[in-house]
Amino acid sequence: MDETSGRLTKDGIRLHEAGDFAGMHKAGHLAAEILDRIAEHVFPGQTTGALDKLITDWVVEAGATSATIGYRGYKHASCISVNHVVCHGIPGDKVLKDGDILNIDVTVIVDGWFGDTSRMYVAGKLSRKAERLIQVTHDALMLGIEAAKPGNTFGDIGHAIQSYAEGQRMSVVRDFCGHGLGRVFHAPPNVVHFGRPGKGPVLEEGMFFTIEPMINLGRPETKVLSDQWTAVTRDKSLSAQFEHSVGITADGAEIFTLSPAGRFHPTWG
């Protein structure tokens, strides 16, 4: 089966077949397992480059392929976004300090299927304001997933995330979004994390996509640095993100990237 299998909706969104769920679970499981393993290596004094080297080695060890190495010239198996970096942080010589929060985002290819997930970590002691941001971001993702069921719309997903986050006096990043995936890295639809109920394409069984809200303690505006990858909050406020890959079933959303060790949240496990 290739990316041309299955039916396309009028919005160009692929509807995958029942047998495709197994491939997505296998890819998602590996990506989540790698993020479980990296947790114990996140500590003050560690570099983001050393974390990426471990992830790179584990992808190879598993007989899988990194989706990001070589993607538009990117050279790493992960994106590591620290503190006010919203997303697409490039691993390197940066040394983690006590209290730093970071998102680690990994995408692997297993038997042609893409597993894409990210979660938050803390180096050392978690501050109260960062802890609250992380919790709100996690809960916003899960509320978005709850809204992902046949008959609802992508606007319902965005509204669930936006209304919750803004109700907690935080803001939703609008410059980046989730995306369809399967046997390709990025495909329709764009899954925005804000919106109005009932708007946008209707969810149907067989859709595969990521939900990956980025929530800021301050304002939602971002800017991309001169490296053309790293996105930061314009006001330098802290940002957090969690990401799951999901597939729409007859009655809801099946999560492909659940943490095997139950460590999806930095205060768990």
C-alpha positions as CSV (number, residue, x, y, z in Angstrom):
1,M,0.0,0.0,0.0
2,D,1.3,3.5,-0.8
3,E,0.3,7.1,-0.2
4,T,-2.2,6.9,-3.1
5,S,-4.3,4.2,-1.4
6,G,-7.6,5.0,0.2
7,R,-10.1,7.6,-0.7
8,L,-9.7,11.4,-0.6
9,T,-12.4,13.7,0.8
10,K,-13.5,16.8,-1.1
11,D,-11.0,18.7,1.1
12,G,-8.2,16.5,-0.1
13,I,-7.9,14.6,3.2
14,R,-6.9,10.9,2.9
15,L,-9.2,8.3,4.5
16,H,-7.0,5.3,5.4
17,E,-8.2,1.7,5.6
18,A,-8.6,-0.3,8.8
19,G,-5.4,-2.2,8.2
20,D,-3.4,1.0,8.1
21,F,-3.9,1.6,11.8
22,A,-1.4,-1.2,12.7
23,G,1.4,0.5,10.8
24,M,0.7,3.8,12.5
25,H,0.7,2.1,15.9
26,K,4.1,0.5,15.2
27,A,5.7,3.8,14.1
28,G,4.0,5.8,16.9
29,H,5.1,3.3,19.5
30,L,8.8,3.6,18.5
31,A,8.7,7.4,18.6
32,A,7.0,7.3,22.0
33,E,9.4,4.7,23.3
34,I,12.4,6.9,22.3
35,L,10.9,9.8,24.2
36,D,10.5,7.6,27.2
37,R,14.2,6.6,27.1
38,I,15.5,10.2,26.7
39,A,13.8,11.3,30.0
40,E,16.6,10.2,32.3
41,H,19.2,12.0,30.2
42,V,17.5,15.4,30.6
43,F,19.3,17.2,33.5
44,P,21.2,20.4,34.2
45,G,24.6,20.4,32.4
46,Q,23.4,18.2,29.6
47,T,23.6,19.6,26.0
48,T,20.8,19.4,23.5
49,G,23.2,18.0,21.0
50,A,24.0,15.1,23.3
51,L,20.3,14.4,23.6
52,D,19.9,14.4,19.8
53,K,22.9,12.1,19.4
54,L,21.2,9.5,21.7
55,I,18.0,9.8,19.8
56,T,19.8,9.4,16.5
57,D,21.5,6.3,17.7
58,W,18.3,4.7,19.1
59,V,16.5,5.3,15.7
60,V,19.3,3.4,13.9
61,E,19.4,0.7,16.6
62,A,15.7,0.1,16.0
63,G,16.2,-0.3,12.3
64,A,14.0,2.7,11.6
65,T,14.7,6.0,9.7
66,S,14.6,9.5,11.0
67,A,12.0,11.6,9.1
68,T,13.8,14.8,9.9
69,I,17.4,14.1,8.9
70,G,17.6,15.5,5.4
71,Y,14.1,17.1,5.5
72,R,14.5,20.5,3.8
73,G,18.2,20.4,4.8
74,Y,17.6,19.6,8.5
75,K,20.5,17.6,10.0
76,H,19.1,16.2,13.3
77,A,16.8,13.4,14.4
78,S,14.9,15.7,16.8
79,C,13.9,19.2,17.4
80,I,14.6,20.4,21.0
81,S,12.9,23.7,22.0
82,V,14.0,25.2,25.3
83,N,12.0,27.8,27.4
84,H,10.8,30.6,25.0
85,V,11.6,28.5,21.9
86,V,8.1,27.6,20.5
87,C,9.2,24.8,18.1
88,H,11.9,23.6,15.7
89,G,14.8,24.3,18.1
90,I,18.0,22.9,16.6
91,P,20.1,20.7,18.9
92,G,23.6,21.8,19.5
93,D,26.0,23.1,22.2
94,K,23.3,24.7,24.4
95,V,23.8,23.5,28.0
96,L,20.6,23.0,30.0
97,K,20.3,24.9,33.2
98,D,18.3,24.1,36.4
99,G,14.7,24.8,35.8
100,D,14.8,24.9,32.0
101,I,11.8,23.3,30.3
102,L,12.1,21.8,26.9
103,N,10.0,20.1,24.2
104,I,11.6,17.2,22.4
105,D,9.9,16.3,19.0
106,V,10.7,13.1,17.2
107,T,9.4,11.6,13.9
108,V,10.4,8.1,12.8
109,I,9.6,6.1,9.7
110,V,8.9,2.4,10.3
111,D,7.9,0.2,7.4
112,G,6.9,3.3,5.5
113,W,4.7,4.8,8.2
114,F,5.5,8.0,10.0
115,G,5.3,8.2,13.8
116,D,5.4,11.8,15.1
117,T,5.2,12.9,18.7
118,S,6.6,15.5,21.2
119,R,6.4,16.1,24.9
120,M,7.8,18.3,27.6
121,Y,10.7,17.7,29.9
122,V,12.3,19.7,32.8
123,A,16.0,19.9,33.7
124,G,16.2,19.9,37.5
125,K,13.5,21.7,39.5
126,L,10.3,22.7,37.8
127,S,9.1,26.2,38.7
128,R,5.5,26.8,39.6
129,K,4.7,28.9,36.6
130,A,6.3,26.5,34.2
131,E,4.5,23.6,35.8
132,R,1.2,25.3,35.3
133,L,2.0,26.1,31.7
134,I,3.0,22.5,31.0
135,Q,-0.2,21.2,32.7
136,V,-2.5,23.5,30.7
137,T,-0.8,22.6,27.5
138,H,-1.1,18.9,28.2
139,D,-4.8,19.2,29.1
140,A,-5.5,21.4,26.1
141,L,-4.1,18.6,23.8
142,M,-6.2,16.0,25.5
143,L,-9.4,18.2,25.2
144,G,-8.6,18.5,21.5
145,I,-8.3,14.8,21.1
146,E,-11.6,14.3,22.9
147,A,-13.2,16.6,20.3
148,A,-11.7,14.5,17.5
149,K,-14.6,12.2,16.5
150,P,-16.6,11.5,13.3
151,G,-19.2,14.2,12.7
152,N,-17.3,16.9,14.5
153,T,-15.1,19.4,12.6
154,F,-11.5,20.5,12.8
155,G,-13.0,23.8,14.1
156,D,-14.3,21.9,17.1
157,I,-10.8,20.6,17.9
158,G,-9.3,24.1,17.6
159,H,-12.1,25.6,19.7
160,A,-11.7,23.0,22.5
161,I,-8.0,23.8,22.7
162,Q,-8.3,27.6,22.4
163,S,-11.2,28.1,24.8
164,Y,-9.5,26.1,27.5
165,A,-6.0,27.7,27.1
166,E,-7.4,31.2,27.0
167,G,-9.6,30.5,29.9
168,Q,-6.4,29.8,31.9
169,R,-5.1,33.2,30.8
170,M,-2.6,31.8,28.3
171,S,-2.4,32.1,24.5
172,V,-2.4,29.7,21.6
173,V,0.3,30.0,18.9
174,R,-1.4,30.6,15.5
175,D,1.7,30.4,13.3
176,F,2.2,26.7,13.4
177,C,-0.3,23.8,13.3
178,G,-0.7,20.0,13.2
179,H,-0.9,18.1,10.0
180,G,-2.1,15.0,8.2
181,L,0.4,12.1,8.0
182,G,0.6,8.4,7.3
183,R,3.0,7.2,4.6
184,V,3.9,10.9,4.1
185,F,5.3,13.3,6.7
186,H,3.0,16.2,6.0
187,A,-0.4,16.1,4.2
188,P,-3.8,17.8,4.4
189,P,-5.3,18.9,6.6
190,N,-3.7,21.7,8.5
191,V,-4.8,21.2,12.1
192,V,-5.0,24.6,13.7
193,H,-5.3,24.9,17.5
194,F,-7.9,27.6,17.5
195,G,-11.2,28.0,15.8
196,R,-15.0,28.1,15.9
197,P,-17.3,25.1,16.6
198,G,-18.7,23.6,13.4
199,K,-16.2,25.2,11.1
200,G,-13.7,23.5,8.8
201,P,-13.7,20.0,7.3
202,V,-15.8,17.3,8.9
203,L,-13.9,14.5,10.6
204,E,-14.3,11.1,9.1
205,E,-13.2,7.6,10.0
206,G,-9.7,6.8,8.6
207,M,-8.2,10.3,8.9
208,F,-4.7,10.3,10.4
209,F,-3.2,13.6,11.7
210,T,-1.3,15.2,14.5
211,I,-2.6,17.5,17.2
212,E,0.2,19.5,18.7
213,P,-0.8,22.8,20.5
214,M,1.8,25.3,21.4
215,I,0.7,27.4,24.4
216,N,2.5,30.5,25.6
217,L,2.4,32.2,29.0
218,G,2.5,35.5,27.3
219,R,1.2,36.7,23.9
220,P,0.8,34.3,20.9
221,E,3.1,36.0,18.4
222,T,6.3,34.2,17.3
223,K,9.2,35.0,15.1
224,V,11.6,32.6,13.2
225,L,15.3,33.2,13.8
226,S,18.0,33.7,11.1
227,D,18.7,29.9,11.1
228,Q,15.3,29.6,9.3
229,W,14.1,27.0,11.8
230,T,14.0,28.1,15.4
231,A,10.7,29.8,16.3
232,V,10.5,31.9,19.5
233,T,7.9,33.9,21.4
234,R,8.3,37.6,20.4
235,D,7.8,38.6,24.1
236,K,10.3,36.0,25.3
237,S,7.6,34.3,27.4
238,L,7.7,30.6,28.1
239,S,6.1,28.2,25.6
240,A,5.1,24.6,25.9
241,Q,3.9,21.9,23.5
242,F,2.6,18.4,23.5
243,E,1.9,16.3,20.4
244,H,0.1,13.1,19.6
245,S,-0.6,11.4,16.3
246,V,-4.1,10.1,16.1
247,G,-6.4,8.1,13.8
248,I,-10.2,8.7,13.6
249,T,-12.2,5.6,14.4
250,A,-16.0,5.0,14.3
251,D,-16.5,6.6,17.7
252,G,-13.5,8.8,18.5
253,A,-9.7,9.1,18.1
254,E,-7.1,6.4,18.6
255,I,-3.8,7.7,19.8
256,F,-0.8,6.1,18.0
257,T,1.9,7.7,20.2
258,L,0.9,6.8,23.8
259,S,3.9,6.5,26.1
260,P,4.7,2.8,26.7
261,A,6.1,3.7,30.2
262,G,3.3,6.2,31.0
263,R,5.8,9.1,31.0
264,F,4.1,11.5,28.5
265,H,4.1,14.2,31.2
266,P,7.3,15.3,33.0
267,T,5.8,14.8,36.4
268,W,4.6,11.2,35.7
269,G,6.6,8.0,36.1
